[in-house]
Each structure stands twice: as C-alpha cells, then as structure tokens.
C-alpha cells in the first residue's frame, strides 16, 4: 500500500479505500466491549469508579467501548510497577531497546489500516488524516531509534586533563515519565512521546485522552507484542478530575511529557518541581497565522489555508486559525478561499472523500458557538457559523467550517479555539502583518505566501514561531513530519526549545553523567 502522509500527493487511493473499508468492517465488529487498564503487564478491571464510556463524535449513540477508570490507587500501582521495571529496562543494552521499539514500528505498519479506521471512528479523522497519523507513528519510532544509533547510545569518550585519566560522558535515563496525551493525534503523539522516553531507558505511565482511550489501548498492545517488558509501559484511563493532577504530582514520577492546552501545561510546569527541578517536556498549542502578501500566488494561498484551517476540523495544534492578507489582494483571495471552503465535503469522516467531520465533543461545539456569536457581533461571518443538524449529522458533533472577517483588535485573533473558526484581517504592509503575527502568546507554526524573496527571508528572521513555512500549498501551517520539520513551540507553545520530530528530542529524556577513571593507580 502507498505511504500516506499529511501532504501526500502520489497515493493509490482506490487501493487505500479498499483496505480501509475492510478494516472499518473489522473494527466495527469490536464495538461495545469492556476493556481493562494494564498495570505491570496485567489487566486491571476492578475499579470503584464508573467506567469511561467511549463514544464516537460521528454519532454519540454509538458506544465504542467501556474502559475501566483509574483511581488514585491505580495510579500508585502503575507508578510502582514502572519503578520496579525501569532499572532492568535501563540496563538493557541500547541496541536491544532499539530492536524492541523497531518491532513496534513494524507492527504499526502491519496494522496501520485498522489503526486508522479506529481513529476515524474514535476522534472523527478523515481517511487521509487517520492514515497519516498511523504512518507518522511508525516513522517517529524509526527516527528516534536513528538518533540513539547516531549518538552511539549517547556514550562519548571525552578529553583528558592528565595522562592517567579516562573520561566518559554518558546520558542516563531519569526513571519514570508520566506521558499525558491529547485526542487530536491519538496514536502519533502518544507514540512519539512514549517511544522517546522508552528508548532513553525510562519507564512510562501512560494516560491517553478521555476521548481516545481505545487508540491508547492499541498502543499498549503494540508495545506488548513487540516484546517490551511488563511494567515498562503502563496504560491507565481516567477522568482528569480524578487522576489527572494526581498522576503528574506523584512523588514517584521523575518527569512529565505532555501535549495539551497552555493553561494545563503551565499548571503542570509550576507544580511539578517541588523538591528539585524535574524535566517537563511540553507542546502547548498555538494560534497560528498565515500571511498572504500582495505578490502571492492566491490560488496556492487559498488552497494552503483551507487545508490547514479545516483539516481535522482545525483541531490541530498547528492549524491555521488566523490570516493576515494584504489589502490589495484581500477581495480576490477571500473569494478563492470561500470557494475552496464551500467545496469541502462534510459528513461521516469514515466515508471516502469526506474531508470535514465532527469536532470531538460537546464542549468543542459550545466553544465554537461562542466564537461564531462573537464573530457575528464584531465583524462579518462570510461562511459557516452554525451547528449542523441535518440528517445523520444531528447525532454527532457537527459544525460548519467558518470564515470571519474581523477587526484586528478582536480577541479571536489571539485565543486558541481548537475549533473550525478562521479569522481574516486586512493589513497594509508586511511589517504590519509581522507585528500582528507576533502579538500573541503562542509561537508554534506560521506560514507566508509571497513571491518576494526578501519577504520570505524577513519572515523567517522575524517570526516568533518554531515551525515556519513559505508558499506551502499542501498546508499553510501544517504537515510537519519526523526528520523533516522539527515541531518546536516557542513562547506559550512549548517548554524546552527542542521539539518532537526533531534531532534533539530523545536526548531530553536523559540526564548527563560524567565518569572519570584513574588508570594504573
């Protein structure tokens, strides 16, 4: 089968659709079952808490499964299991750890169509988005394994101060990481965060999103089937108010890797380090801008913005959520953008050719409706602005892709919505566009469309964002891939200055130890 990325062009889609249809049928046969947690390699079904009922946002009457919900006592057990397993896993030669993780990547590729079908049902991804999520997961593992190999296991001979000493620099694991994952890339982000921690010799306590526990369970099964030792990766599902804070505050947790909202990330960052500073690796969302200058290829710009604004219903940290368009080309660009947006096929994203599905839950619908109401009050809603309730869509969380022309003072240019609302503002110059772009707390992705080389150069030099694109028709601000575009958030979008998909990621899960031996003494 063809490899599908988020920006794939040369794909045999008929073959993909045939396999996807078969996988979807197989996945649907598994609906409605009860699933345990896995702690120390053993299933755990008993819990005082009501199970977490996983439903599809496509039709909320369809129960995907019921998942045993963890209590703080289960968190204690998971952390204890991880601490018990971690020393032996850390002592495992690094080449053997790589071999285990590479087997997991192979299994992902073998199961990718079923994994994609499951994600399409569970979180509402279109077929291309879901296939890309699965493919990226395997590529993340392979890329991080390559980092470990290139660094020789992160063991380096150092210089000598005296002839009788031998000095070695060794990167060592911290111990146990809490891995807290979001719903929007339920396999890729969970895999990338956990695989890097595991490669470094850490054990992991993994909490998937409440909206994607089934995909999280499949990741546990992938690691188990690849031969990861029991206890090195523990899978617990629970409600944020019951175990969310308890997990990352646990005294047995040595570090946290988290993808989610800026508000939650800042709370974790402030509260994690009490006795000493602990590693806290975070990607915290964005409010990503695209600049469309007066020399731009407007058709390319309209396509690139549409793809990035409405792919997966704008529920990507990298999604384009605001556009600053030069006043000279505002009218023709907007006309093209509206045409592209109206051409989107809205519906059940498990079906072929549907490109726009539901948002993840009712909270997202409410956030969308508040933003649409604000847009109508402050400016002009050019497209969308409504919840969709026609036919089968009445059973799910469907809203219309929305474009609003707004004054630059609107807070909709500054607040992350994670909903398909695109704000458009007119600017008179490149300098004004850059000033507006940088006037937010976030700094994840950004894009520009221009045929002026000096504007591209200035854009890269001046923009306060970690992932930057120029003239990217396949996605104005989206589409980062392992080994190609490091995904690093600046300002309120990240915590370490080094991002996933990039060459410095794995090393962040280790701490440095200098070893000196006096020879012949």
N, C-alpha and C positions, 0 to 999 in steps of 0.2 A: 504493500500500500504506500501511496505517496506520503511524504512527511508534510504535516500541516503546521505552519507557524501562524502567528497573528497577522502576518503580512504576506501570506503565501499567494503566489500568482499561478505557478505551474503545478496544478494538482488535478489528478483524475477524479473529479468529484463524483462521477457515476459510481466508480468503484467504492469510494468512501461512503456514499449514501447506501449502497447495498449492504456493506458491512455494518453500518450504523443501524439500519433498520433491523437487522438480525440481532444485534446487541441490545437494542431497545426492547425487543420482544423478550429476550432472556432476562433483562433487568426487571421488567415489569412482573415477571413470574415470582420475583422475590419480595414483592411489596407486602407490607403489613406485618413483618416478623418482629420478634423481640430480640434485642441484641445486648450483650454484656459489655462491661468495661474489661480491660485486660491489664492486670497488675502483676508484675513479676512473671509474666508469661501465662498466668492462669485467668480464666474467665471469672468475673465477679458479677453476679446478678442481684444479690440481695442489697437492698437499699431502703432506708426509711423514707426517702423522697420519692414522689411520684415520678414515673419515667418521663423522659423528654420525648414528646411526640413530634416526629419529623414529618412535615407535610410539604408538598410541592407548591411553590408560588404560582404555578400554572393553574392549579385547581386545588384549593385548600381543603377540599373534602377528601382528597386522596392522601391516605397515610402511607408514607414510605416505610416507616418503621418506628418502633418504640425502643428507646435507648435507656439503659439503666443509668440513673442520675447519681452522680457522686456527691457525697457529703464531705465535710472536713476530715472525718475519719478515713475516708477513702484516699484523700489527698495525702494524709500521713502515711498510709500504707504504700502508696505509689512512690513517694519520696524515699521511704525506707528501702523499697525494692531497688530503686535506681542507685541509691548509695551503696547497697550491697553488691550490685552488679558492676558498678563503674570501675573499681580497681582492676579487675581481671580484664575488662574491655580495654582499659588504658594500657595494660601490659601486653595486649595482643599486638604483635608486630604490625607496623603501619601498613605494610603491603597486604597483610591479611585483612585488615579493616577495609582497605580499598577494594579487595576482591569481593568482600561481602556486599559492600554498597554497590559495586558494579553489577552484581547479580540482581540487586533490587532494581537498578535501571533497566536491565534486560527484561525483568518481569513486567515492569511498567509498559515497555514497548509491546510485549506479548499481549497484554491485557488492555491496551490503550483505548480500543474502541468501546469496550464495556465500561471502562472508567469514564470515558467521555459521555456515554449515554446516561450513566448515573448522574454525572454533574449537570447535564442538561435538565434532567428531571428535578434534581435537588435544589439547584440555585437558579435555574432559568437561563442557562447559557445557550446560545445558538450552537448549531453543529460545528461551524469553524472555530468559534471561541472555545468550546469544550475540547475539541481535538487539539487545539493549540496548548491548552492547559496541561493535558496529559503529555504531549510531546516535550513541553518545556520542563516538566518534572524530571524526565529521564535525562535530558541534556544538562540540567542543573547538577545532578549527581555526577555525571561524567566530567563536567567541567571542574567541579570541586575536587574530584579524585585526581585530575590532572594537576591541580595546584599542589596537592600533597606530594605527588611524584616529582614535580619540577623543583620543589624545595627539599627533596631528599628526606622527607619525613620531618622537615623543619629541625634538622640537626646540622650544625655548621661548625667546622673547625675554625678557631679564632687565632689571632696572632699571639706571639709570646712576648712577655716583658723580660723574662730571664730564660736562659737556655734550658733550665731544668723543669720548666712547667709546660703542661699541656692543657690548653683552654678550649672548651667546647660550649657553644650556645645551643640550648635545647628549648623548644617550645613545648610546654606541658599543658594538659587539659585542666580546666578549672574544677571539674567534678560533675555536678548535676545542673542541667539547664531546664528551666521551665520554658516550653515552647507554646506560645499562645497565638493561635492562627485566626484569620478572618474568613468570611464566607466567600469573598469575591474571586479568589484563586484558590479554591479549597484543596487542590492537590499540589499545584506548583509551589505556592508559598509555604505550605506545610512541609513539603518535601525539601525545598531549598534550605529552610531554616534548620530543620532537624538533621538533614544529611550532613551539613557543615559541622554541626555540633558533634555528631557521631564520628565523623572522620577524624576529628581532633582528639577523640578518646573520651569524650564526655558521655554520660548517660542522659536520657531525656524523659521528662514528664510532659506529655503532650495533651493539650486541651484544644480540640477543634472548636470552631464556631458552633453555637447552638443551632444555627441554620444549616450546618453541613456536617452533622455527626457521621453520616453514612460514608461519605468520602473519606473522612478521617479514619474510620474503621478499616477501609480498604488499604490505607497507607500502613496501618499496623500490620495487616495481613501480608503486604508486600515485604516489609522488613522481616517478619517472622519467617516467611517462606524463603527469603534469601539467606537465612541462617544467622540472623542477628541473635545474640544470646538473650535468653529470658531476663527481663528486668532492665536491659539497656534502653528499651523504648517502651514506655508505659502509656496506655491510652485511657484517658478518663473524660467522660462527658458530664457537663453540669451547667447549672444556671449561674450566670455571672454574679448574682446577688448572694449565692450560697457558697461558691468556691472560688470565684474569680480572684478577689483580693487575697483570700487565704492561701492560694497556691503561690503567688509570687512573693508574698510576705513570709513564707515558710522558712524557718531557720536552716533547714536542710537544702535549700536552693542556693546554688553558688552563682547563678547568673540567669538572666532573662533574655529571650529573643522574642520579639513581639511585633506584629503588624496590626495596625488598627488606628483608631482616632487619635488626634493630637491631645485631646483632653485626657483620655485614659492613659496614653503614653506618658504624659507629663506627671500624672499621679504616680505611676509606677516608678518613674525615674526619681522623683522626690522621695518616695518611701522605701525604695529598695535597699539603699546603703545606710545602715544604722551603726553597725559595729565597725565596718570598713567598707571601702568602695567596691561594689560588685559590678561586673560587666553587664551592660544594659544596651542591647543592640535593637534598634527600633527603626521602623519605617512608618511614618505617621500621616500619610495622606497628602493631599495637595489641592491647590486652587490654580489649575494650570492654564496658562494663557497662550494664545496663538496670535501673532502679529501678521496682518495682511497689509503689505505696503503697496504703494501706487504702481510699482513696476511688476507686481506679482502676476504669475500665471493664475488667473482667477478660477479657471476650471479645476486646476490641480488643488488650489487652496480650498475650494468648496468641497471637493471630494475628501481631502485630508481632514478637514474639520468635521465633516459629517461622520466619517469613520471613527474619529477619536471622541467626538461628543456623544455619539449614540451607540457605539459598540458596547455590548453588555449593559445597555441602558444607563450609561455614564457611571456605572458602579465600579470604576477602576480608580486607583489612586492616581493614575497617570492621565485620566480622561481630560479632554479639553472642556473647560467649563466657562471660559470667557474668551472673547475675541476682540482685539483692538484693530479696527480696519480704518485705513486712511480714507478721509472724507471724499477724496477724488474718485475712489472706486467702491465706495460703500454701497451704492444702489445696485450696480451690476453684480457685485459679489453676493449681496444678500439675496438677489433674485436666484442666482445659481444655487446658493445654499438651501434656500427654501425648496427648490425643485429636487435637489438631492434628498432632502429630508422627507418630502412627501412621497418619494419613490420607495422608501423603506417598507418592507413587508412586515406588518405587525401581527403577532399571533403566538401560537404554541411553538416555542423555540426548538422542541424536539423534531419538528417537521422540517423537511428540506426547504431551502430557500427563504425561510423566515429569518430575518436579521434583527428583529427587535421584539423581545419578550417582556415578561413581567419584571417589576422590581421585587426585592427579596421578601419584604414583609409589610404589614400594615403600617408600622412606624415610618417606613420609607414613603409609603403613599401619603401619609399625613404631612411629612416634611416637604414632599413635592407640592402638595396642595397649598401649603402655606407660602411656598416660594412663588407659585403661579399667581396667587392672590396679590402678593406684594408686587410682582411684575406688572400686573394689570393696573395697580394703583400708581406706580411710579413711572411707567413707560408704556410701551406697546407690545402686546403679545402677538407675534407675527405668525406663529404656528403652535398648535397644541394648547397646553394649559388645562387639560381636562383629564379626569379619570375615565377610563374606557370600560364600559359595562355592556357592550353589545354582545349578544350570543354567549358563547363559551367564555368570553373574557370576564363576564360577570362573576365567575367563580374564582378568579385569580386576582393578583395584584397588578393590574394593567393600568398604565398611564400613557399619555401621548407624548412623543418627543416634542420638546418645547423650545422655541427660539423667541427671545425677548430683546427688543431694542430698549436700552436703558440709559439714564444719565450716569456719567462716570462716578457720581457720588453714591450710587446705590450700593447697599451692603451685599447685594447679590454678586457683586464683583469680588467680594472679599471672603465670604463664608463658604466653607466646603459643604455641599449639599448631598453628595453621593446620590444624585437623582438626575434624570434627564432634562435639565433646565440649562440652556446655553444663553449667556448674557453677551450681547453685542454692544460695543460702544465705538463711537467715531472719534478719531484723533486727527490732528493736523500735521503731525510730523513723526519721524522715527523717535526723536528724543522724547516726545510726549508718550508715545506707546511704551517705551522702555521704562519711563518713570511710573506709569500705571502698572506695568507688569511687576515691577519690584516693590510695589507699595502694599504687599500683603505679607502675612506672617509665614506663609508657606514658600517652599522652594524645591519642588520635586521635578516636574518636567516643564518644558516650554518649547514653543515652535515659532518659526517665522517663514513667511513666503515672500520672497523678493528676488529680483534679478540683478540687484546691485551687490557686487562682491563686498564693497566696503560696509554695507549694512549687515551682511552676514558676519563679517569679522567683528564689527562692533557689538552685534547681538551676543556672540559667544563671549566676548570680553566683559560685557556689562551685565548680562542677565544673572540674576541671583537664583540659580536653579542647577540641580545636579545632572539632569538628563535633558539634553538640548538637541533639537533637530532643525534643519533648514530644508525647506521645499520637499517635505516628505508626504507625497500624495497618498501613500498607503496608510497614513495615520499621522496627523499633525503633531501629536504629542505622545503617542502610544506605540507599543510594539517592541519594547526592549527584550533582548534575548541573551541567554547566557554566553559569555565570551565575546559578545559584540557590543552591547550597550550596558555598562555597569549602571545599576539602579540605585543611585545615591541621593538621598534627600538632604537639602540644605535647610537652614533656619528651622522652622517648625515642622519640617517634613522628615527629620531624621535625627540620629543621636551621635553617630560616631565619625561621620565624614567619609565612611567607606561603605559601599553598597553591595547588596546581593547582585548576582550576575557578573561581578567584577573580580579582578585579580587579587584583591586584598581581603576577601571575605572570610575564608577559612581561618586565617591567622588570628582573627579577632576572637575566636573561641578558645584561644590558648594564652598562657602567660609564659613569660620568658624566665629561664633559669640558666645562670652561668655556672659552669663546672670547671674547677681548676684542680689538676692533679700534679703533684711534685714528683718527678720521675727520678729514680735512682737514689732516693733518700733513705 
